[in-house]
Amino acid sequence: AQDALAAHWSTAHPTWSATLLVDEGFKPKPGSPTVLVADDGGRPVHTGAWMVGKTLRRRTLRFTAFAKGRDEARTTVEAAVDHIVTHRPAGLTRIENVSDPLITRDRATGTFLASVTVIATVRPLSA
Protein backbone atom coordinates (compact mmCIF):
# COMPACT_ATOMS: atom_id res chain seq x y z
CA ALA A 1 0.00 0.00 0.00
CA GLN A 2 2.86 2.39 0.81
CA ASP A 3 4.51 1.84 -2.58
CA ALA A 4 1.18 2.27 -4.40
CA LEU A 5 0.53 5.60 -2.63
CA ALA A 6 4.06 6.86 -3.22
CA ALA A 7 3.82 6.03 -6.94
CA HIS A 8 0.41 7.67 -7.32
CA TRP A 9 1.33 10.77 -5.33
CA SER A 10 4.59 11.31 -7.23
CA THR A 11 2.44 12.87 -9.96
CA ALA A 12 -0.97 13.50 -8.36
CA HIS A 13 0.38 15.20 -5.19
CA PRO A 14 4.16 15.67 -5.56
CA THR A 15 4.52 17.40 -2.16
CA TRP A 16 2.82 14.54 -0.28
CA SER A 17 4.66 11.43 0.87
CA ALA A 18 3.85 7.91 2.07
CA THR A 19 6.27 6.07 4.33
CA LEU A 20 6.64 3.19 6.77
CA LEU A 21 8.39 5.30 9.43
CA VAL A 22 8.66 8.91 10.56
CA ASP A 23 11.44 10.20 12.79
CA GLU A 24 10.76 11.10 16.40
CA GLY A 25 9.76 14.75 16.61
CA PHE A 26 8.81 14.83 12.91
CA LYS A 27 7.25 18.17 11.93
CA PRO A 28 5.50 18.46 8.56
CA LYS A 29 5.55 21.67 6.56
CA PRO A 30 2.31 23.25 5.32
CA GLY A 31 1.31 21.61 2.04
CA SER A 32 3.66 18.64 2.56
CA PRO A 33 1.82 16.04 4.63
CA THR A 34 3.11 12.51 5.18
CA VAL A 35 1.09 9.33 5.58
CA LEU A 36 2.46 6.53 7.70
CA VAL A 37 1.29 3.14 6.38
CA ALA A 38 1.32 0.40 9.02
CA ASP A 39 0.24 -3.23 9.17
CA ASP A 40 -1.33 -3.89 12.57
CA GLY A 41 -1.38 -7.63 11.89
CA GLY A 42 -4.23 -10.03 11.60
CA ARG A 43 -5.21 -13.64 11.47
CA PRO A 44 -5.17 -16.30 8.78
CA VAL A 45 -8.40 -16.98 6.93
CA HIS A 46 -7.58 -20.73 6.85
CA THR A 47 -5.50 -22.29 9.62
CA GLY A 48 -3.10 -25.18 9.83
CA ALA A 49 0.68 -25.51 9.76
CA TRP A 50 0.57 -26.36 6.05
CA MET A 51 -1.11 -22.99 5.34
CA VAL A 52 1.59 -20.72 6.81
CA GLY A 53 2.52 -18.18 4.17
CA LYS A 54 0.04 -19.66 1.68
CA THR A 55 -3.37 -18.52 2.89
CA LEU A 56 -5.34 -15.32 2.81
CA ARG A 57 -5.02 -13.20 5.94
CA ARG A 58 -7.45 -10.75 7.46
CA ARG A 59 -5.29 -7.71 8.27
CA THR A 60 -5.78 -4.34 9.88
CA LEU A 61 -3.97 -1.66 7.91
CA ARG A 62 -3.50 1.73 9.58
CA PHE A 63 -3.01 4.97 7.68
CA THR A 64 -1.94 7.98 9.76
CA ALA A 65 -1.49 11.39 8.18
CA PHE A 66 0.96 13.83 9.75
CA ALA A 67 0.17 17.40 8.68
CA LYS A 68 0.57 21.00 9.74
CA GLY A 69 -3.21 21.58 9.88
CA ARG A 70 -6.24 19.58 11.02
CA ASP A 71 -8.09 19.79 7.69
CA GLU A 72 -4.92 18.92 5.77
CA ALA A 73 -4.43 15.81 7.93
CA ARG A 74 -8.03 14.67 7.37
CA THR A 75 -7.92 15.36 3.62
CA THR A 76 -4.62 13.52 3.20
CA VAL A 77 -5.61 10.37 5.09
CA GLU A 78 -8.96 10.24 3.30
CA ALA A 79 -7.20 10.60 -0.08
CA ALA A 80 -4.83 7.77 0.87
CA VAL A 81 -7.62 5.41 1.83
CA ASP A 82 -9.75 6.39 -1.19
CA HIS A 83 -6.86 5.52 -3.49
CA ILE A 84 -6.21 2.16 -1.80
CA VAL A 85 -9.90 1.19 -1.79
CA THR A 86 -10.39 2.23 -5.43
CA HIS A 87 -7.20 0.70 -6.84
CA ARG A 88 -6.48 -2.19 -4.44
CA PRO A 89 -2.72 -2.65 -4.88
CA ALA A 90 -1.17 -6.08 -5.31
CA GLY A 91 -2.08 -8.42 -2.49
CA LEU A 92 -5.30 -6.71 -1.36
CA THR A 93 -8.16 -8.92 -2.44
CA ARG A 94 -11.02 -7.38 -0.47
CA ILE A 95 -11.65 -4.31 1.69
CA GLU A 96 -14.01 -5.24 4.53
CA ASN A 97 -14.25 -2.08 6.62
CA VAL A 98 -12.88 1.46 6.74
CA SER A 99 -13.08 3.43 9.98
CA ASP A 100 -13.90 7.12 10.34
CA PRO A 101 -10.80 9.29 10.77
CA LEU A 102 -9.64 9.87 14.33
CA ILE A 103 -7.88 13.21 14.68
CA THR A 104 -5.53 14.43 17.39
CA ARG A 105 -2.68 16.87 17.83
CA ASP A 106 0.78 16.12 19.16
CA ARG A 107 1.50 18.77 21.79
CA ALA A 108 5.25 18.40 21.53
CA THR A 109 5.47 19.10 17.79
CA GLY A 110 2.14 20.77 16.99
CA THR A 111 1.56 18.15 14.30
CA PHE A 112 -2.00 17.10 13.52
CA LEU A 113 -2.54 13.38 13.07
CA ALA A 114 -5.53 11.78 11.33
CA SER A 115 -5.73 8.00 11.50
CA VAL A 116 -7.93 5.48 9.68
CA THR A 117 -7.95 1.70 9.96
CA VAL A 118 -8.82 -0.55 7.05
CA ILE A 119 -9.76 -4.19 7.56
CA ALA A 120 -8.70 -6.05 4.42
CA THR A 121 -8.25 -9.56 3.14
CA VAL A 122 -4.68 -9.94 1.88
CA ARG A 123 -3.22 -12.77 -0.19
CA PRO A 124 0.45 -13.73 -0.12
CA LEU A 125 2.34 -12.21 -3.06
CA SER A 126 4.45 -15.34 -3.31
CA ALA A 127 4.02 -18.80 -1.84
C-alpha positions as CSV (number, residue, x, y, z in Angstrom):
1,A,0.0,0.0,0.0
2,Q,2.9,2.4,0.8
3,D,4.5,1.8,-2.6
4,A,1.2,2.3,-4.4
5,L,0.5,5.6,-2.6
6,A,4.1,6.9,-3.2
7,A,3.8,6.0,-6.9
8,H,0.4,7.7,-7.3
9,W,1.3,10.8,-5.3
10,S,4.6,11.3,-7.2
11,T,2.4,12.9,-10.0
12,A,-1.0,13.5,-8.4
13,H,0.4,15.2,-5.2
14,P,4.2,15.7,-5.6
15,T,4.5,17.4,-2.2
16,W,2.8,14.5,-0.3
17,S,4.7,11.4,0.9
18,A,3.9,7.9,2.1
19,T,6.3,6.1,4.3
20,L,6.6,3.2,6.8
21,L,8.4,5.3,9.4
22,V,8.7,8.9,10.6
23,D,11.4,10.2,12.8
24,E,10.8,11.1,16.4
25,G,9.8,14.8,16.6
26,F,8.8,14.8,12.9
27,K,7.2,18.2,11.9
28,P,5.5,18.5,8.6
29,K,5.6,21.7,6.6
30,P,2.3,23.2,5.3
31,G,1.3,21.6,2.0
32,S,3.7,18.6,2.6
33,P,1.8,16.0,4.6
34,T,3.1,12.5,5.2
35,V,1.1,9.3,5.6
36,L,2.5,6.5,7.7
37,V,1.3,3.1,6.4
38,A,1.3,0.4,9.0
39,D,0.2,-3.2,9.2
40,D,-1.3,-3.9,12.6
41,G,-1.4,-7.6,11.9
42,G,-4.2,-10.0,11.6
43,R,-5.2,-13.6,11.5
44,P,-5.2,-16.3,8.8
45,V,-8.4,-17.0,6.9
46,H,-7.6,-20.7,6.9
47,T,-5.5,-22.3,9.6
48,G,-3.1,-25.2,9.8
49,A,0.7,-25.5,9.8
50,W,0.6,-26.4,6.0
51,M,-1.1,-23.0,5.3
52,V,1.6,-20.7,6.8
53,G,2.5,-18.2,4.2
54,K,0.0,-19.7,1.7
55,T,-3.4,-18.5,2.9
56,L,-5.3,-15.3,2.8
57,R,-5.0,-13.2,5.9
58,R,-7.5,-10.7,7.5
59,R,-5.3,-7.7,8.3
60,T,-5.8,-4.3,9.9
61,L,-4.0,-1.7,7.9
62,R,-3.5,1.7,9.6
63,F,-3.0,5.0,7.7
64,T,-1.9,8.0,9.8
65,A,-1.5,11.4,8.2
66,F,1.0,13.8,9.7
67,A,0.2,17.4,8.7
68,K,0.6,21.0,9.7
69,G,-3.2,21.6,9.9
70,R,-6.2,19.6,11.0
71,D,-8.1,19.8,7.7
72,E,-4.9,18.9,5.8
73,A,-4.4,15.8,7.9
74,R,-8.0,14.7,7.4
75,T,-7.9,15.4,3.6
76,T,-4.6,13.5,3.2
77,V,-5.6,10.4,5.1
78,E,-9.0,10.2,3.3
79,A,-7.2,10.6,-0.1
80,A,-4.8,7.8,0.9
81,V,-7.6,5.4,1.8
82,D,-9.8,6.4,-1.2
83,H,-6.9,5.5,-3.5
84,I,-6.2,2.2,-1.8
85,V,-9.9,1.2,-1.8
86,T,-10.4,2.2,-5.4
87,H,-7.2,0.7,-6.8
88,R,-6.5,-2.2,-4.4
89,P,-2.7,-2.6,-4.9
90,A,-1.2,-6.1,-5.3
91,G,-2.1,-8.4,-2.5
92,L,-5.3,-6.7,-1.4
93,T,-8.2,-8.9,-2.4
94,R,-11.0,-7.4,-0.5
95,I,-11.7,-4.3,1.7
96,E,-14.0,-5.2,4.5
97,N,-14.2,-2.1,6.6
98,V,-12.9,1.5,6.7
99,S,-13.1,3.4,10.0
100,D,-13.9,7.1,10.3
101,P,-10.8,9.3,10.8
102,L,-9.6,9.9,14.3
103,I,-7.9,13.2,14.7
104,T,-5.5,14.4,17.4
105,R,-2.7,16.9,17.8
106,D,0.8,16.1,19.2
107,R,1.5,18.8,21.8
108,A,5.3,18.4,21.5
109,T,5.5,19.1,17.8
110,G,2.1,20.8,17.0
111,T,1.6,18.2,14.3
112,F,-2.0,17.1,13.5
113,L,-2.5,13.4,13.1
114,A,-5.5,11.8,11.3
115,S,-5.7,8.0,11.5
116,V,-7.9,5.5,9.7
117,T,-7.9,1.7,10.0
118,V,-8.8,-0.6,7.0
119,I,-9.8,-4.2,7.6
120,A,-8.7,-6.1,4.4
121,T,-8.3,-9.6,3.1
122,V,-4.7,-9.9,1.9
123,R,-3.2,-12.8,-0.2
124,P,0.5,-13.7,-0.1
125,L,2.3,-12.2,-3.1
126,S,4.5,-15.3,-3.3
127,A,4.0,-18.8,-1.8
